[in-house]
Amino acid sequence: MYVRLFQNLINQIRESVDGNFGIMDDTGLILGCTDERLTGTTHPLIDEIAGDNRDETETQGWIFRKVYFRNRLEFIVYTDIASVHGKALLSMFAINVANLRTYHEDRFDKANFFKNVITDNILPGDIQGRAKELHIPFNTCRVVFLVKTEKVKDVHPHDIVLGLFPKKQRDFVIALDEETLVLIKELKDDNDYDEVDRTAKVIIDTLNTELMVKAQIGIGSIVDNIRDIGLSFKEAQTALQIGSIFDSDKAIIDYNNLGIGRLIYQLPVKMCRLFLKEVFKKGSFESLDQETLLTIQKFFENNLNVSETSRQLYVHRNTLVYRLDKIQKTTGLDLRKFDDAIIFKVSLLVKKYLDKAESMQGELI
């Protein structure tokens, strides 16, 4: 779409000015040129121009001027009219390009395109065509990271994450609201899980060290085409929802590693209530205090090992045995037995799910 806009602009200039003009994006892809045969090819001097810190560069008989949008390099315009007059014309050309970019912002903005894809604001049949217009590779492996941060005044996590991924032709950072942002990252292949894990850790560590902001990340599946990015986004949402219930202390939750929480999350609330009612005597579960629940948690963490659990709780072994006997008397479950321990562990997860469902006034029902 913008190729036509720029080519039309160049054609108008060509009618009034002798000389060659052209425009390329920040990767060197020529989007319009007086020699239309070059459109769609890569400019041979892109590495030299992009690596130059100056906004205007003269080399090999050409003048290049960078065009920025929201402080980020978007385009480079150029001409072979190496004179003061040529520089003035190039400056006017750059202004026209910037104005076109602003006027057609929604159509130019690749991040906005991806936002429309993940929020279902574009018809599935239109996705491939729009990707082609924006010169975005369609069949490339990508993954969605959904980042949720705590709300802090005058703190902008979006800017920090954006700075971590400057390759805006490959990685796209999208702000959904003040507390939620999305990273759509390009990967080498559909098995690049090490890069996925590394990326999530870098985001968490950077937000924590630079902004002192606690964050949680949901990760969707790796997909191999743009049309399925919406699916990866929904999976990342599900990962965060399930993680907030069963792994609230966990910073990174992968949709493909949700464990038993995935199963419980899909159970009807009514069935979960019946399960707890069947397993526990009336009021027995609610009678367990925080100290007892901590004891149970440590006991599970140490694979039902009495000696190791008592050491970590700084209590005598006999004291722990007494607590376990008390739990058995209250609930009817002996946590030293594997079957009873499994039932109790599942019950704890079911209780977390029910508590979340009630706090959300039935949204999970």
SVG drawing of the C-alpha trace seen along z (x, -y; Angstrom):
<svg xmlns="http://www.w3.org/2000/svg" viewBox="-22 -25 54 70">
<polyline fill="none" stroke="black" stroke-width="0.4" points="0.0,0.0 2.7,-2.5 4.8,-1.4 2.2,-2.9 2.0,-6.1 5.8,-6.6 6.0,-5.8 3.3,-8.2 5.1,-10.9 8.3,-10.2 6.6,-10.3 5.2,-13.8 8.7,-14.9 10.2,-13.4 7.8,-15.6 9.3,-18.8 12.9,-17.9 15.8,-16.3 17.6,-13.8 17.0,-10.5 15.1,-10.1 14.3,-7.0 13.1,-5.8 14.0,-2.7 13.0,-1.3 15.5,-0.8 16.5,2.6 17.5,1.2 14.4,2.4 13.7,-0.1 10.0,-1.2 10.0,-3.6 12.5,-5.0 12.7,-7.0 14.0,-3.8 11.0,-1.6 12.9,1.5 14.8,1.1 11.7,1.2 11.7,4.3 15.4,4.7 17.9,4.0 20.0,0.8 23.7,1.7 24.7,-1.1 22.3,-0.3 24.9,1.0 27.0,-2.1 24.1,-4.5 22.3,-2.8 25.6,-2.5 26.3,-6.2 25.1,-8.2 24.4,-11.3 20.9,-12.1 22.3,-13.2 25.1,-11.4 26.9,-12.0 28.7,-9.1 29.5,-7.9 27.6,-10.8 24.4,-10.3 22.8,-12.2 20.9,-10.2 18.5,-11.6 17.0,-9.6 13.3,-9.9 12.2,-9.1 8.8,-8.4 8.3,-8.5 12.1,-8.7 12.7,-5.5 14.2,-5.2 11.5,-4.3 12.8,-5.4 15.8,-6.7 15.3,-9.0 18.1,-9.7 18.9,-11.6 21.9,-12.0 21.5,-15.8 24.6,-16.6 24.1,-20.3 22.5,-22.8 19.4,-22.7 19.4,-18.9 19.6,-18.9 16.7,-21.3 14.6,-19.1 15.6,-16.0 14.5,-17.8 11.1,-18.5 10.9,-14.9 11.6,-13.7 8.9,-16.0 6.3,-14.7 7.3,-11.1 6.9,-11.9 3.5,-13.5 2.3,-10.5 3.5,-8.2 1.6,-10.2 -1.6,-10.5 -1.7,-6.7 -0.4,-5.6 -2.7,-2.7 -1.9,-1.3 1.9,-1.8 2.2,-0.5 3.3,3.1 2.8,3.3 -0.7,2.1 -1.2,4.8 -0.1,7.5 -2.3,5.9 -5.3,6.3 -4.3,9.9 -4.2,10.9 -7.3,9.0 -9.3,10.4 -9.8,7.0 -8.9,8.2 -10.6,10.8 -8.5,14.1 -8.7,13.9 -7.2,10.4 -4.2,11.2 -1.9,12.6 -2.6,9.7 -1.9,7.1 1.3,8.9 2.4,8.8 1.7,5.0 3.7,4.4 6.6,6.6 6.2,8.9 7.2,12.6 4.1,14.7 5.5,18.2 8.0,17.4 8.2,18.9 7.1,16.6 5.9,16.8 3.8,14.5 4.9,13.2 2.1,11.6 3.7,9.4 1.6,8.4 3.1,5.8 1.9,4.2 0.6,0.6 3.1,-1.9 2.8,-5.7 5.2,-7.3 6.6,-3.9 6.5,-2.8 7.4,0.9 6.5,0.7 9.5,-1.7 11.9,0.6 10.8,3.7 10.8,1.9 14.4,1.0 15.3,4.6 14.1,5.5 15.2,2.8 14.8,5.0 11.3,3.6 11.2,5.5 11.3,8.8 10.1,8.3 7.1,6.2 6.1,4.8 2.5,3.8 1.0,2.0 -2.6,3.2 -3.0,1.1 -0.9,-0.4 -0.3,3.0 -0.3,5.3 2.0,5.5 2.7,8.1 5.9,9.1 5.7,11.0 9.2,12.4 10.6,14.0 12.5,17.3 14.9,19.3 12.7,22.5 9.8,24.1 12.2,25.8 14.0,22.6 12.8,23.0 16.1,21.9 15.6,18.5 12.1,18.3 13.2,19.1 16.1,16.6 13.9,13.8 11.4,14.2 14.1,14.2 15.7,11.0 12.4,9.2 11.7,10.2 15.2,9.3 15.3,6.0 11.9,4.8 12.9,5.8 16.4,4.2 15.6,1.0 12.1,0.2 11.8,2.3 8.6,3.6 7.3,7.1 6.1,8.8 4.6,12.1 4.9,13.5 2.6,15.9 4.1,17.7 2.1,19.1 3.1,21.9 5.5,21.3 3.6,20.9 4.9,20.9 2.6,18.3 1.1,15.0 -2.5,16.3 -1.8,18.5 -0.3,15.7 -3.8,15.0 -3.8,18.6 -0.4,18.1 -1.7,14.9 -4.8,16.7 -2.6,19.4 -0.4,16.8 -3.6,15.3 -4.6,18.8 -1.1,19.4 -1.3,16.2 -4.8,16.9 -3.9,20.4 -0.6,19.3 -2.3,16.6 -4.3,19.3 -1.9,22.2 1.6,20.6 1.1,17.0 4.8,16.8 6.1,18.0 7.3,15.2 7.2,17.2 4.4,19.5 4.5,21.5 1.3,22.7 2.9,26.0 4.0,26.6 0.9,25.9 0.7,29.3 -2.3,30.4 -3.5,26.8 -4.6,27.0 -6.9,29.9 -8.4,28.4 -9.0,25.1 -11.3,26.7 -13.4,28.5 -16.8,27.1 -16.9,25.3 -19.9,27.4 -17.8,30.6 -14.9,29.2 -17.1,28.4 -18.5,31.9 -15.0,33.3 -14.0,31.3 -17.2,32.3 -16.6,35.9 -12.9,35.9 -13.2,33.9 -15.4,33.9 -17.5,30.8 -15.3,27.9 -12.2,30.1 -10.3,28.4 -11.2,24.9 -10.0,25.7 -6.4,26.0 -4.4,22.9 -1.6,21.3 1.1,23.1 -0.4,26.4 -0.7,25.5 2.9,24.4 3.9,27.7 1.9,29.6 3.5,27.4 7.0,28.1 6.2,31.8 5.2,32.0 8.2,30.0 10.5,32.5 8.8,35.5 7.1,36.7 10.5,36.9 9.9,36.4 13.5,35.8 14.3,33.2 11.0,31.4 11.6,31.1 15.1,29.8 13.7,27.0 11.0,26.1 13.5,26.0 11.3,28.4 12.0,31.8 11.1,34.8 8.7,35.9 7.0,32.5 6.4,32.9 5.1,36.5 2.7,35.0 1.5,32.4 1.0,35.1 -1.0,37.2 -3.2,34.2 -3.8,33.5 -4.8,37.2 -7.2,36.9 -8.7,33.7 -9.0,34.6 -8.9,38.4 -5.9,38.3 -2.4,39.6 0.0,37.5 2.7,40.1 0.8,42.4 1.3,41.7 -2.4,42.1 -3.6,39.8 -0.9,37.3 -2.0,37.2 -5.6,36.6 -4.6,33.8 -2.3,32.2 -5.1,32.1 -7.5,30.8 -5.2,27.9 -5.2,27.0 -9.0,27.4 -9.4,25.1 -7.2,22.4 -9.3,22.6 -12.6,22.3 -11.3,19.3 -10.3,17.6 -13.7,18.3 -15.5,16.8 -13.3,13.8 -14.1,13.2 -17.8,13.5 -18.3,16.5 -16.2,15.5 -14.6,18.9 -17.9,20.8"/>
</svg>
